Each structure stands twice: as structure tokens, then as C-alpha cells.
């Protein structure tokens, strides 16, 4: 096979260049993890509330000796892909306490009775507060290899945090 002849056509040269670039990107441009970060494994959790998916909840893992933040946010299906230090997919192997929280902000326009009153917003916690504290959460996860775990956080709550 004559490589010079193959590379002499513009179409072949472009195709070869794209192939070389793709191979270089797949091997040489992987994002380097910070020094000291342990090996990460794929981890995702599903969060339900009253046996229905809980969307837009923050899920965090913690341990006594933990140096890196580990968390994710649930999607419409209640599934959170877990990231370490915000940018690195997966988490280290180990056993962790799991906290879950979800806050919504609502305007209280119905309380306005005159033009001199202002619309206030109130933040509400939607998950029982026992699940949002490392000290009180009953949830734990042991990550060993690729992990997929489901947690239910009980019935929905609508507990005012503060007016904004």
C-alpha cells in the first residue's frame, strides 16, 4: 500500500487528520485529577419522596476523614450522578453519611393588601430536616466499585426557612 498516494487526495488527507486528532484527544487530553484525590468510581443515587422521584434535590456524602466534597443534584427522575470536588465524575470508595435537601423559594403575593406593602419571598425546605444534617441523617452508602443506590426521604414537607 502506497501511503503517499493515499494521503495525496484532499479527502483522504482530511480524513486521516481527523482520525489522528481523535486518537490524540482520547489519549492525551483526559482531565487530570488534583494531587491527592483518590481513585473515583461511578456512583449514582436515586432519591424518592413518598415513593415518587424527588427532582432538584441536593445529595451530599460525608465522612469523618473526608478531604473532598462529594455531591450531586437529582434530575426529574430523582437520579443524581455523583461528583467529587464538583467537577470529577464519581466518588472514592468507602462508607459515607448521605444528606438530602431541597429548598424552594415562593413569592407571598397573596398577603399584599395595599400598594405600600412589598412582595416577600419565603424559602421552604421540602425534605424532613433529619435528612439534611450529617448528625441526624439515617442514610448511609457504601461505595465499592460502580454503585447505584436508592433512598426514600419520607413524605414531603413545606417548612418555612426564612423570608427573603
N, C-alpha and C positions, 0 to 999 in steps of 0.2 A: 504494500500500500504506500503510495506516494503522498506523504503528509503535506509537502509544499503545494502539490496540485490541489488537494482538498482545501487548504487554507487560502488558496488564491481566489476563490469565489467570494464575493461580499457576503452572501447569505451564510455560507459555511463559517467564515471568519467571525461574523456576528454571533452565530450560534455557539461556537467554541468559546468566545469571550464570555458569553452569558453563563455557560457551564463552568468555566474556571472561576468566575465571580461567585457563583452559587456555592461551589465547593469551598472556596476560601471563607465565605461568610459562615458556613455551617461549622467549620472547624476553628477558625481564628477569632471570631467575634463574640463568643459566648461571654455573657456578663460575669465578671469576676466578683465573687463574694468578698465582703470585708475580712480582714485578718481576724482570726479567732472565731469566725462564725462556724458552727458545727455543720456537718452534712445535713442537708434538708431532704425530707421525704414528702411525697404528695399527701396532702391531707385536706379533706373537706368535711364539713358537718352540715346536717340538715336540722333546722330548728322549726318546731311546730308549737302552736299555742292553741290549746283546746283541740288538738289533733288536726289543725289546719296549718298550712305553711305560714311562717311569720316572715314577711318581707321587710327589708330595710332595717334589720336589727344588727347591732354590732356584737360580734362574738370575739372574746379575748381569752387567751390561755396564759396562765401564770404558774410559776413555781418558785420556791424559796431561793434557789440558786440561779435564777434566770437572769441573763445579761441582755437578751434581745426581746423586743416587743413582738408578739405573735397575735395576729388578729385577722378578721375578715368581715365582710358585710353580706348579709343574706340577700338573695335575689327574690323575684316574685314566687319562685318555687320553694323558698325557705332555705336554699343551699348557699353556703358560704365557702368559697375557696380560701384556704388559709395561707397567709403570707407572713414571712418573718422580716422584721425591720421595715415593714411597709412595701418593699419592692421585690422581695425574693420569694418566689412560689414555694410553698411547703413549710415544714417546721421540723425542728430537731426531734429525734426520738426521745421518749420519756413520758412521765406521768404529770399531768397538769390539772389545775383547777380551771374550770370553764365559767366565764361570766357572760351573761347575755343582757343587753339593754336596748331599748328603743325609745326615743324621745320624739314627740311631735309637737309642733307649735300651732296653736289655733288662735284666731282673732276672736275677741269677745265683743263684736259689734252690736249684738242684741241688747247689751246693757246700756247703750247710749240713749239718753232721754232728752238731751238738749245739745245745741250746737257748741256749747262750751266744753263738753266732755270729749275726751280723746279715745280713740280706739286703742285698746290694750291687747297685747298678745300674751298668752299663757303657755308655758311649756308643760307638757304632760308626759309622765313615764307610762309606757304601755305594757311593761313586764313587771311582775311582782318583784319588789326591791330585793328580796332574798337572792335573786339570780344575778343582780348587778354588783354584788360585793364579794370580793375574794374570801372574806371572813365567813360569809353566811351561805354561799352557794353550795348546793348539794351535788353539783355537776362536776364530774372528773372525766378525763380521757387519757387513755394510754396509747401513745403513738408508737407503733412498731412496724416499720415498713409502710406501704401505702395504706392509709387509714380513711375510713368513711363511717362516721358515727351519727346517730340521730338523738336529739334531745327534745323533750317536751317541757315547756315552761309554764304549764298550768293555764288557767283561764286568763283572758285579757283583763287588764286593769286600766284605769284612766285617772291617775293620781297627779294632781297639780304639783309642779315643782316650784315655779315662781312666775309672777307677772313680768313681762319684758317691756 
